[in-house]
Amino acid sequence: MSVPQFSTRIMNTSGNVIREVLKLAEQSHIISFAGGFPSPNSFPVTQVNEIINELLQKSGPEILQYGSSEGFPAFREYLAAWLTGQGITATPDEVLITSGAQQVIDYMAKAFLNPGDGVIVENPTYLAALNVFKSYEAEIIPINGDANGVNLVELEKAAASGKAKMVYLVPTFANPTGVTTPVESRKKIVEILDKYGLIMLEDDPYSRLRYSGNPLPAVKSFDKTGNVVYTSSFSKLISPGMRVGYVTARHDILRKLVLGKQCTDVHTNNIGQRVVFEFCRRGILEPHIEKIIAQYKKQRDLMLDMCKQHLPAETTWNVPEGGLFLWLTLPGGINTTDLLPIAIEREKVAFIPGKPFFADGSGENSMRLNFSNASPEGIAEGMKRLGGVIKEILKNK
Amino acid sequence: MSVPQFSTRIMNTSGNVIREVLKLAEQSHIISFAGGFPSPNSFPVTQVNEIINELLQKSGPEILQYGSSEGFPAFREYLAAWLTGQGITATPDEVLITSGAQQVIDYMAKAFLNPGDGVIVENPTYLAALNVFKSYEAEIIPINGDANGVNLVELEKAAASGKAKMVYLVPTFANPTGVTTPVESRKKIVEILDKYGLIMLEDDPYSRLRYSGNPLPAVKSFDKTGNVVYTSSFSKLISPGMRVGYVTARHDILRKLVLGKQCTDVHTNNIGQRVVFEFCRRGILEPHIEKIIAQYKKQRDLMLDMCKQHLPAETTWNVPEGGLFLWLTLPGGINTTDLLPIAIEREKVAFIPGKPFFADGSGENSMRLNFSNASPEGIAEGMKRLGGVIKEILKNK
């Protein structure tokens, strides 16, 4: 008997390499700056509960029955109108409700990527997106960025190489760097896409969480050809546990994404869809966002203060206008992957090492810190401990 | 500018060809025997609502937060113990909670199938599984069956050909034929898998819905090597709208399926998982299953009576011991794909033509009828109308 072999695709897919270490971070006595988790005290539990009661009493059998793969029709209509109001012209037929925005990365890869097709990404970028593209045996083409987002000269050069089919960007409060691409660059990105016939996935989970500065139009709002596909999620705004996101795309593309949906989880869970729709429709979402923005802004500012107070002088970090993360570069050749188990086991504080975000394998001295999940006390104490262990390692080097 | 091309994979994936016609069947004045929908009056709305209230009051922030990709730990433990009690030995680490069982077909294809790899399926089989395998550019190897399930000589011949890597079967109350594979054949299937080193996905969404005869052990219960992967779902037992299923597999395989989960919807929605777990844990599920079995048995028997009463004499159908479907073969060269729009538009009654279930493109004179969704009155009236239009077409041929 021979043993069945796994596919090339799945052998190509790394799990999250630091996953096992981070499982330790889930213990309650650990102060975690690791995941991209919303604050546990930000969840609108009572409102969710009231809405579910009303929905089940009014439409119980409909909600517990199968739904359509495209999503709840009235929710698609709502999102199309809302997106159009934001400058992203969309009809309800151009909106698909998904089980979070991560699923959209998978559907886009499924719809467009043959093995060997190139995907241009920022270096660093969202590590789970890298995993998806690897799982489709794509060639990842990392290009560098700076405080103004992706380097447009490098982007055009990569596009002109003929190797790329898709561009994946998080233009607003990028994960992990927190960087936001300015308006002029957004226009230029669309010109490059159109010039070279590339498709782009604009991943936008964080833009509503803005603590300073002015909102920017989405890259998709400048798109006239439909080459930009836009996805967002309610995970950071209402609840990730409900698994509700959406994508808007040109109709022919959307039909292919719907095929992906039909072949995987058939449709997004109805309770999640309907609760989120009621949050939108009843005007509960906007004041809720204002509330969490006030909370997260304080936590961001506190963590920035703690960076100044506790980190060694040569450490650098960004001051993000929104999102959930600070991005740190450490001095003195500190390897953050090696630092993590020490930080967790001895100091009871967790973060994400930067390396997995880099498609080119660099970033050994960087780390991502989340400021939404820990309490203010946890942020103060955790940053003190983290700074302490970093300084100690530097001293002994 | 060139236009980005879709992947070979997605161009290979047909949507449900009869989808547009069936959208008409969703209108309320249509009597639908088409989908595999549970009865709308079977849903335990009040119990679901009470459980959600308790859960949100007790553990609201935990439920609205991200969960682990593997699923809620206590639910995995419960399922492992329950499966072990059913002869399917499993540890909690060998169980993954999924967004329905359809998703497991996708994850298995992702984990095992390179383009061109062969998948042995029954002819006919579940049409959405065929779509998944096509979306992975697999070679579908259809083998015939009869009232005893898959033909074992054909299965061994296909296995021996060296072209196949995976076997996909619905051994209990197969979709669409309703056929159940006997115990001796189940043992023989495992022998063939082990002899030729094939992996098998046992898709088992219907086995708990048994109206007559005795329960059979799963194919997986005879598996000593871990080459059989077993999936089931709570869609037909509690609610499809909550999207909760599960898979159990040998640990190395399960880890690959978890990678699939991480790359797609990250984890199954928490409310659905927790409600289903409470149904299991509190002993609500078993009496609920007894209740829907009593209802569906009556509906099956009524539909069988109506077949006798209204269908032309040469029509044949199965008498399924469980599940949700009757499978009909019509006389006189009637093409059921052509019949469908006439049945819907003129007679306001819907079914699924048999052809899409056949990987070899045959089955033009067959159809699948669902008996769980329509009311008894609907079954009586719909079958009368369906029999009438079939007889009329036969007369005019």
Chai-1 contact restraints between the chains, C-beta under 6 A:
chainA,res_idxA,chainB,res_idxB,connection_type,confidence,min_distance_angstrom,max_distance_angstrom,comment,restraint_id
A,M1,B,D194,contact,1.0,0.0,6.0,A-B,restraint_1
A,M1,B,G197,contact,1.0,0.0,6.0,A-B,restraint_2
A,S2,B,G197,contact,1.0,0.0,6.0,A-B,restraint_3
A,V3,B,G197,contact,1.0,0.0,6.0,A-B,restraint_4
A,P4,B,K165,contact,1.0,0.0,6.0,A-B,restraint_5
A,P4,B,G197,contact,1.0,0.0,6.0,A-B,restraint_6
A,P4,B,I199,contact,1.0,0.0,6.0,A-B,restraint_7
A,F6,B,A111,contact,1.0,0.0,6.0,A-B,restraint_8
A,F6,B,K256,contact,1.0,0.0,6.0,A-B,restraint_9
A,S7,B,F112,contact,1.0,0.0,6.0,A-B,restraint_10
A,S7,B,L113,contact,1.0,0.0,6.0,A-B,restraint_11
A,S7,B,N114,contact,1.0,0.0,6.0,A-B,restraint_12
A,T8,B,N114,contact,1.0,0.0,6.0,A-B,restraint_13
A,I10,B,A111,contact,1.0,0.0,6.0,A-B,restraint_14
A,I10,B,K256,contact,1.0,0.0,6.0,A-B,restraint_15
A,T13,B,L259,contact,1.0,0.0,6.0,A-B,restraint_16
A,G15,B,L259,contact,1.0,0.0,6.0,A-B,restraint_17
A,F37,B,Y66,contact,1.0,0.0,6.0,A-B,restraint_18
A,P40,B,P61,contact,1.0,0.0,6.0,A-B,restraint_19
A,F43,B,P61,contact,1.0,0.0,6.0,A-B,restraint_20
A,F43,B,L64,contact,1.0,0.0,6.0,A-B,restraint_21
A,V45,B,L56,contact,1.0,0.0,6.0,A-B,restraint_22
A,V45,B,G60,contact,1.0,0.0,6.0,A-B,restraint_23
A,N49,B,L56,contact,1.0,0.0,6.0,A-B,restraint_24
A,I52,B,I52,contact,1.0,0.0,6.0,A-B,restraint_25
A,L56,B,V45,contact,1.0,0.0,6.0,A-B,restraint_26
A,L56,B,N49,contact,1.0,0.0,6.0,A-B,restraint_27
A,G60,B,V45,contact,1.0,0.0,6.0,A-B,restraint_28
A,P61,B,P40,contact,1.0,0.0,6.0,A-B,restraint_29
A,P61,B,F43,contact,1.0,0.0,6.0,A-B,restraint_30
A,I63,B,G241,contact,1.0,0.0,6.0,A-B,restraint_31
A,L64,B,F43,contact,1.0,0.0,6.0,A-B,restraint_32
A,L64,B,S239,contact,1.0,0.0,6.0,A-B,restraint_33
A,L64,B,G241,contact,1.0,0.0,6.0,A-B,restraint_34
A,Q65,B,G241,contact,1.0,0.0,6.0,A-B,restraint_35
A,Y66,B,F37,contact,1.0,0.0,6.0,A-B,restraint_36
A,Y66,B,P240,contact,1.0,0.0,6.0,A-B,restraint_37
A,G67,B,G241,contact,1.0,0.0,6.0,A-B,restraint_38
A,S99,B,D265,contact,1.0,0.0,6.0,A-B,restraint_39
A,G100,B,D265,contact,1.0,0.0,6.0,A-B,restraint_40
A,G100,B,V266,contact,1.0,0.0,6.0,A-B,restraint_41
A,Q102,B,V266,contact,1.0,0.0,6.0,A-B,restraint_42
A,Q103,B,T264,contact,1.0,0.0,6.0,A-B,restraint_43
A,Q103,B,D265,contact,1.0,0.0,6.0,A-B,restraint_44
A,D106,B,C263,contact,1.0,0.0,6.0,A-B,restraint_45
A,D106,B,T264,contact,1.0,0.0,6.0,A-B,restraint_46
A,A111,B,F6,contact,1.0,0.0,6.0,A-B,restraint_47
A,A111,B,I10,contact,1.0,0.0,6.0,A-B,restraint_48
A,F112,B,S7,contact,1.0,0.0,6.0,A-B,restraint_49
A,L113,B,S7,contact,1.0,0.0,6.0,A-B,restraint_50
A,N114,B,S7,contact,1.0,0.0,6.0,A-B,restraint_51
A,N114,B,T8,contact,1.0,0.0,6.0,A-B,restraint_52
A,N131,B,C263,contact,1.0,0.0,6.0,A-B,restraint_53
A,V132,B,C263,contact,1.0,0.0,6.0,A-B,restraint_54
A,S135,B,C263,contact,1.0,0.0,6.0,A-B,restraint_55
A,K165,B,P4,contact,1.0,0.0,6.0,A-B,restraint_56
A,D194,B,M1,contact,1.0,0.0,6.0,A-B,restraint_57
A,G197,B,M1,contact,1.0,0.0,6.0,A-B,restraint_58
A,G197,B,S2,contact,1.0,0.0,6.0,A-B,restraint_59
A,G197,B,V3,contact,1.0,0.0,6.0,A-B,restraint_60
A,G197,B,P4,contact,1.0,0.0,6.0,A-B,restraint_61
A,I199,B,P4,contact,1.0,0.0,6.0,A-B,restraint_62
A,S239,B,L64,contact,1.0,0.0,6.0,A-B,restraint_63
A,P240,B,Y66,contact,1.0,0.0,6.0,A-B,restraint_64
A,G241,B,I63,contact,1.0,0.0,6.0,A-B,restraint_65
A,G241,B,L64,contact,1.0,0.0,6.0,A-B,restraint_66
A,G241,B,Q65,contact,1.0,0.0,6.0,A-B,restraint_67
A,G241,B,G67,contact,1.0,0.0,6.0,A-B,restraint_68
A,G241,B,N270,contact,1.0,0.0,6.0,A-B,restraint_69
A,M242,B,N269,contact,1.0,0.0,6.0,A-B,restraint_70
A,R243,B,D265,contact,1.0,0.0,6.0,A-B,restraint_71
A,R243,B,N269,contact,1.0,0.0,6.0,A-B,restraint_72
A,K256,B,F6,contact,1.0,0.0,6.0,A-B,restraint_73
A,K256,B,I10,contact,1.0,0.0,6.0,A-B,restraint_74
A,L259,B,T13,contact,1.0,0.0,6.0,A-B,restraint_75
A,L259,B,G15,contact,1.0,0.0,6.0,A-B,restraint_76
A,C263,B,D106,contact,1.0,0.0,6.0,A-B,restraint_77
A,C263,B,N131,contact,1.0,0.0,6.0,A-B,restraint_78
A,C263,B,V132,contact,1.0,0.0,6.0,A-B,restraint_79
A,C263,B,S135,contact,1.0,0.0,6.0,A-B,restraint_80
A,T264,B,Q103,contact,1.0,0.0,6.0,A-B,restraint_81
A,T264,B,D106,contact,1.0,0.0,6.0,A-B,restraint_82
A,D265,B,S99,contact,1.0,0.0,6.0,A-B,restraint_83
A,D265,B,G100,contact,1.0,0.0,6.0,A-B,restraint_84
A,D265,B,Q103,contact,1.0,0.0,6.0,A-B,restraint_85
A,D265,B,R243,contact,1.0,0.0,6.0,A-B,restraint_86
A,V266,B,G100,contact,1.0,0.0,6.0,A-B,restraint_87
A,V266,B,Q102,contact,1.0,0.0,6.0,A-B,restraint_88
A,N269,B,M242,contact,1.0,0.0,6.0,A-B,restraint_89
A,N269,B,R243,contact,1.0,0.0,6.0,A-B,restraint_90
A,N269,B,N269,contact,1.0,0.0,6.0,A-B,restraint_91
A,N269,B,G272,contact,1.0,0.0,6.0,A-B,restraint_92
A,N270,B,G241,contact,1.0,0.0,6.0,A-B,restraint_93
A,I271,B,I271,contact,1.0,0.0,6.0,A-B,restraint_94
A,G272,B,N269,contact,1.0,0.0,6.0,A-B,restraint_95
